[in-house]
Amino acid sequence: VQLQASGGGLVQAGGSVRLSCVASVRTFGRYASGWFRQAPGKEREFVATINFNGRSTYYADSVKGRFTISRDNVKNTVYLQMNSLKPEDTAVYYCGAERLMQVAGPLRPDYWGQGTQVTVSS
């Protein structure tokens, strides 16, 4: 499974960005998926998980109420809508997929995308 993330860029604090992650397989709808991020000098951290059918989601406390994960299994795509962005959200964002349909917590990806940079200016 190959994952291609896109949609990052430079945005002012308080602004919004939507990330997309397209999977190379038609069976993407059988995988839980999610997003992680890695800021300079820090370890990669979990952001959000979505189950195979999009009916269940899970978020890190730092993004709850600001970020929304969703998916379109017809398009083999998972999205991360990021609102009310803060400078501390600056990071490279990675999408991932896990060979499970239901995940009740942070994803443990079996597959990773290449990352897309999001920079939030103050």
Accessible surface in RSA format (square Angstrom, percent):
REM  Atomic radii and reference values for relative SASA: ProtOr
REM  Chains: A
REM  Algorithm: Lee & Richards
REM  Probe-radius: 1.40
REM  Slices: 20
REM RES _ NUM      All-atoms   Total-Side   Main-Chain    Non-polar    All polar
REM                ABS   REL    ABS   REL    ABS   REL    ABS   REL    ABS   REL
RES VAL A   1    50.07  33.0   5.82   5.3  44.25 106.6   7.44   6.5  42.63 115.6
RES GLN A   2   138.95  77.7 134.27  98.1   4.67  11.1  44.66  95.1  94.29  71.5
RES LEU A   3    11.10   6.2   0.16   0.1  10.94  27.5   0.57   0.4  10.54  28.4
RES GLN A   4   108.92  60.9 107.78  78.8   1.15   2.7  44.02  93.7  64.90  49.2
RES ALA A   5     3.28   3.0   0.00   0.0   3.28   7.5   0.00   0.0   3.28   8.7
RES SER A   6    56.79  48.0  53.28  71.1   3.51   8.1  37.38  79.6  19.41  27.2
RES GLY A   7    42.36  52.2   0.00   N/A  42.36  52.2  24.60  67.5  17.76  39.8
RES GLY A   8    30.07  37.1   0.00   N/A  30.07  37.1   2.37   6.5  27.70  62.0
RES GLY A   9    33.94  41.9   0.00   N/A  33.94  41.9  33.85  92.9   0.08   0.2
RES LEU A  10   137.01  76.3 101.38  72.5  35.63  89.6 101.38  71.2  35.63  95.9
RES VAL A  11    24.48  16.1  19.00  17.2   5.47  13.2  24.48  21.3   0.00   0.0
RES GLN A  12   137.55  76.9 135.81  99.3   1.74   4.1  37.68  80.2  99.86  75.7
RES ALA A  13    49.25  45.3  26.18  40.4  23.06  52.5  26.47  37.3  22.78  60.3
RES GLY A  14    55.98  69.0   0.00   N/A  55.98  69.0  30.72  84.3  25.27  56.6
RES GLY A  15    22.31  27.5   0.00   N/A  22.31  27.5  21.56  59.2   0.75   1.7
RES SER A  16    61.80  52.2  38.44  51.3  23.35  53.8  21.71  46.2  40.09  56.2
RES VAL A  17    20.24  13.3  13.46  12.2   6.79  16.4  20.24  17.6   0.00   0.0
RES ARG A  18   132.94  55.8 116.33  59.3  16.61  39.6  27.37  37.4 105.57  64.0
RES LEU A  19     0.00   0.0   0.00   0.0   0.00   0.0   0.00   0.0   0.00   0.0
RES SER A  20    22.45  19.0  22.30  29.8   0.14   0.3   9.31  19.8  13.14  18.4
RES CYS A  21     0.21   0.2   0.19   0.2   0.02   0.0   0.00   0.0   0.21   0.2
RES VAL A  22    71.57  47.1  68.76  62.3   2.81   6.8  68.76  59.7   2.81   7.6
RES ALA A  23     5.75   5.3   0.00   0.0   5.75  13.1   0.36   0.5   5.39  14.3
RES SER A  24    73.29  61.9  30.89  41.2  42.39  97.7  38.74  82.5  34.55  48.4
RES VAL A  25    41.18  27.1  37.37  33.8   3.81   9.2  41.18  35.8   0.00   0.0
RES ARG A  26   227.77  95.6 202.26 103.1  25.50  60.7  73.40 100.3 154.37  93.6
RES THR A  27    54.15  38.5  50.47  51.2   3.68   8.8  45.51  61.1   8.64  13.1
RES PHE A  28     0.00   0.0   0.00   0.0   0.00   0.0   0.00   0.0   0.00   0.0
RES GLY A  29    18.43  22.7   0.00   N/A  18.43  22.7  13.11  36.0   5.32  11.9
RES ARG A  30   156.86  65.9 152.40  77.7   4.46  10.6  42.45  58.0 114.41  69.3
RES TYR A  31    30.73  14.3  30.73  17.5   0.00   0.0   7.68   5.8  23.04  28.4
RES ALA A  32     0.00   0.0   0.00   0.0   0.00   0.0   0.00   0.0   0.00   0.0
RES SER A  33     0.22   0.2   0.22   0.3   0.00   0.0   0.00   0.0   0.22   0.3
RES GLY A  34     0.00   0.0   0.00   N/A   0.00   0.0   0.00   0.0   0.00   0.0
RES TRP A  35     0.00   0.0   0.00   0.0   0.00   0.0   0.00   0.0   0.00   0.0
RES PHE A  36    19.46   9.7  19.46  12.1   0.00   0.0  19.46  11.8   0.00   0.0
RES ARG A  37    15.10   6.3  15.10   7.7   0.00   0.0   2.03   2.8  13.06   7.9
RES GLN A  38    61.90  34.6  58.38  42.7   3.53   8.4  10.40  22.1  51.50  39.1
RES ALA A  39    23.10  21.2  19.47  30.1   3.62   8.2  19.86  28.0   3.23   8.6
RES PRO A  40   115.90  84.5  87.57  79.8  28.33 103.0 100.36  82.9  15.54  96.6
RES GLY A  41    92.51 114.1   0.00   N/A  92.51 114.1  45.79 125.7  46.72 104.6
RES LYS A  42   143.77  70.1 130.52  80.1  13.25  31.6  82.18  74.0  61.59  65.6
RES GLU A  43   153.20  88.0 140.35 106.2  12.85  30.6  57.19 110.6  96.01  78.4
RES ARG A  44    91.81  38.5  66.03  33.7  25.78  61.4  23.17  31.7  68.65  41.6
RES GLU A  45    81.13  46.6  76.11  57.6   5.02  11.9  31.11  60.2  50.02  40.8
RES PHE A  46    29.39  14.7  19.75  12.2   9.65  25.1  19.75  12.0   9.65  27.6
RES VAL A  47     0.78   0.5   0.74   0.7   0.04   0.1   0.78   0.7   0.00   0.0
RES ALA A  48     0.00   0.0   0.00   0.0   0.00   0.0   0.00   0.0   0.00   0.0
RES THR A  49     0.98   0.7   0.98   1.0   0.00   0.0   0.98   1.3   0.00   0.0
RES ILE A  50     2.11   1.2   2.11   1.6   0.00   0.0   2.11   1.5   0.00   0.0
RES ASN A  51     5.32   3.7   5.32   5.1   0.00   0.0   0.40   1.0   4.91   4.7
RES PHE A  52    45.25  22.6  45.25  28.0   0.00   0.0  45.25  27.4   0.00   0.0
RES ASN A  53    56.04  38.6  33.38  32.3  22.66  54.6  18.64  44.9  37.40  36.2
RES GLY A  54    28.86  35.6   0.00   N/A  28.86  35.6   7.11  19.5  21.75  48.7
RES ARG A  55   211.42  88.8 172.23  87.8  39.19  93.3  61.28  83.7 150.14  91.0
RES SER A  56    50.84  43.0  45.54  60.8   5.30  12.2  22.72  48.4  28.12  39.4
RES THR A  57    61.08  43.4  33.42  33.9  27.66  65.9  12.89  17.3  48.19  72.8
RES TYR A  58    95.97  44.8  92.86  52.8   3.10   8.1  53.52  40.2  42.44  52.3
RES TYR A  59    38.29  17.9  33.43  19.0   4.86  12.6  28.05  21.1  10.24  12.6
RES ALA A  60    21.13  19.4  14.33  22.1   6.81  15.5  21.13  29.8   0.00   0.0
RES ASP A  61   120.03  84.1  97.21  96.8  22.82  54.0  37.67  88.7  82.36  82.1
RES SER A  62    63.84  53.9  41.29  55.1  22.55  51.9  49.05 104.4  14.79  20.7
RES VAL A  63     0.32   0.2   0.32   0.3   0.00   0.0   0.32   0.3   0.00   0.0
RES LYS A  64   118.90  58.0  99.98  61.3  18.91  45.0  56.00  50.4  62.90  67.0
RES GLY A  65    87.98 108.5   0.00   N/A  87.98 108.5  44.05 120.9  43.93  98.4
RES ARG A  66    31.07  13.0  26.39  13.5   4.68  11.1  24.84  34.0   6.23   3.8
RES PHE A  67     5.47   2.7   0.00   0.0   5.47  14.2   0.00   0.0   5.47  15.6
RES THR A  68    74.23  52.8  73.31  74.3   0.91   2.2  45.58  61.2  28.65  43.3
RES ILE A  69     5.16   2.9   0.00   0.0   5.16  12.4   0.00   0.0   5.16  14.0
RES SER A  70    49.08  41.5  47.91  63.9   1.17   2.7  33.86  72.1  15.22  21.3
RES ARG A  71    31.05  13.0   3.14   1.6  27.92  66.5   3.49   4.8  27.57  16.7
RES ASP A  72    44.08  30.9  39.51  39.3   4.57  10.8  15.09  35.5  29.00  28.9
RES ASN A  73    54.63  37.7  38.65  37.4  15.97  38.5  22.26  53.6  32.36  31.3
RES VAL A  74   142.09  93.5 114.41 103.6  27.68  66.7 121.11 105.2  20.98  56.9
RES LYS A  75   130.59  63.7 115.77  71.0  14.81  35.3  69.67  62.7  60.92  64.9
RES ASN A  76    25.61  17.7  25.61  24.7   0.00   0.0   0.79   1.9  24.82  24.0
RES THR A  77     6.61   4.7   6.61   6.7   0.00   0.0   2.35   3.2   4.26   6.4
RES VAL A  78     0.00   0.0   0.00   0.0   0.00   0.0   0.00   0.0   0.00   0.0
RES TYR A  79    30.07  14.0  30.07  17.1   0.00   0.0  16.75  12.6  13.32  16.4
RES LEU A  80     0.00   0.0   0.00   0.0   0.00   0.0   0.00   0.0   0.00   0.0
RES GLN A  81    56.91  31.8  56.82  41.5   0.09   0.2  27.81  59.2  29.10  22.1
RES MET A  82     0.00   0.0   0.00   0.0   0.00   0.0   0.00   0.0   0.00   0.0
RES ASN A  83    57.88  39.9  57.88  55.9   0.00   0.0  15.35  36.9  42.53  41.1
RES SER A  84    60.85  51.4  55.19  73.7   5.66  13.0  19.93  42.4  40.92  57.3
RES LEU A  85     2.95   1.6   0.00   0.0   2.95   7.4   0.00   0.0   2.95   7.9
RES LYS A  86    86.89  42.4  86.35  53.0   0.55   1.3  40.39  36.4  46.50  49.5
RES PRO A  87    55.88  40.7  48.77  44.5   7.11  25.8  49.11  40.5   6.77  42.1
RES GLU A  88   121.63  69.8  96.25  72.8  25.38  60.4  62.59 121.1  59.04  48.2
RES ASP A  89     0.24   0.2   0.24   0.2   0.00   0.0   0.00   0.0   0.24   0.2
RES THR A  90    32.57  23.2  29.70  30.1   2.87   6.8  27.79  37.3   4.78   7.2
RES ALA A  91     1.13   1.0   0.82   1.3   0.31   0.7   1.13   1.6   0.00   0.0
RES VAL A  92    41.96  27.6  41.74  37.8   0.22   0.5  41.74  36.3   0.22   0.6
RES TYR A  93     0.00   0.0   0.00   0.0   0.00   0.0   0.00   0.0   0.00   0.0
RES TYR A  94    35.38  16.5  35.38  20.1   0.00   0.0   8.75   6.6  26.63  32.8
RES CYS A  95     0.01   0.0   0.01   0.0   0.00   0.0   0.01   0.0   0.00   0.0
RES GLY A  96     0.00   0.0   0.00   N/A   0.00   0.0   0.00   0.0   0.00   0.0
RES ALA A  97     0.00   0.0   0.00   0.0   0.00   0.0   0.00   0.0   0.00   0.0
RES GLU A  98    16.04   9.2  16.04  12.1   0.00   0.0   2.84   5.5  13.20  10.8
RES ARG A  99   143.93  60.4 121.33  61.8  22.61  53.8  43.96  60.1  99.97  60.6
RES LEU A 100    98.64  54.9  94.74  67.8   3.90   9.8  98.64  69.3   0.00   0.0
RES MET A 101    86.60  44.8  82.55  54.6   4.05   9.6  44.34  37.7  42.25  56.0
RES GLN A 102   114.21  63.9  97.90  71.5  16.32  38.8  50.50 107.5  63.71  48.3
RES VAL A 103    18.58  12.2  12.02  10.9   6.56  15.8  15.30  13.3   3.27   8.9
RES ALA A 104   111.16 102.2  67.32 103.9  43.84  99.7  75.90 106.9  35.26  93.4
RES GLY A 105     5.37   6.6   0.00   N/A   5.37   6.6   5.37  14.7   0.00   0.0
RES PRO A 106    71.37  52.0  63.88  58.2   7.50  27.2  63.88  52.7   7.50  46.6
RES LEU A 107     5.76   3.2   0.00   0.0   5.76  14.5   0.00   0.0   5.76  15.5
RES ARG A 108   194.71  81.8 186.88  95.3   7.83  18.6  62.28  85.1 132.42  80.3
RES PRO A 109    28.45  20.7   7.64   7.0  20.81  75.6   7.64   6.3  20.81 129.3
RES ASP A 110    63.89  44.8  33.56  33.4  30.33  71.7   7.42  17.5  56.47  56.3
RES TYR A 111    49.89  23.3  45.87  26.1   4.01  10.4  31.70  23.8  18.19  22.4
RES TRP A 112   102.28  41.0  76.80  37.2  25.48  59.8  58.92  31.4  43.37  70.4
RES GLY A 113     7.64   9.4   0.00   N/A   7.64   9.4   1.58   4.3   6.06  13.6
RES GLN A 114    98.79  55.2  68.88  50.3  29.91  71.2  68.15 145.1  30.63  23.2
RES GLY A 115    12.68  15.6   0.00   N/A  12.68  15.6   0.54   1.5  12.14  27.2
RES THR A 116    18.64  13.3  12.49  12.7   6.15  14.7   8.07  10.8  10.58  16.0
RES GLN A 117    84.18  47.1  75.35  55.1   8.83  21.0  48.43 103.1  35.75  27.1
RES VAL A 118     0.00   0.0   0.00   0.0   0.00   0.0   0.00   0.0   0.00   0.0
RES THR A 119    47.45  33.8  47.45  48.1   0.00   0.0  36.26  48.7  11.20  16.9
RES VAL A 120     7.31   4.8   0.00   0.0   7.31  17.6   0.00   0.0   7.31  19.8
RES SER A 121    41.79  35.3  35.09  46.8   6.70  15.4  34.88  74.3   6.91   9.7
RES SER A 122   130.92 110.6  68.17  91.0  62.74 144.5  55.41 118.0  75.50 105.8
END  Absolute sums over single chains surface
CHAIN  1 A     6400.3       4943.1       1457.2       3192.7       3207.7
END  Absolute sums over all chains
TOTAL          6400.3       4943.1       1457.2       3192.7       3207.7
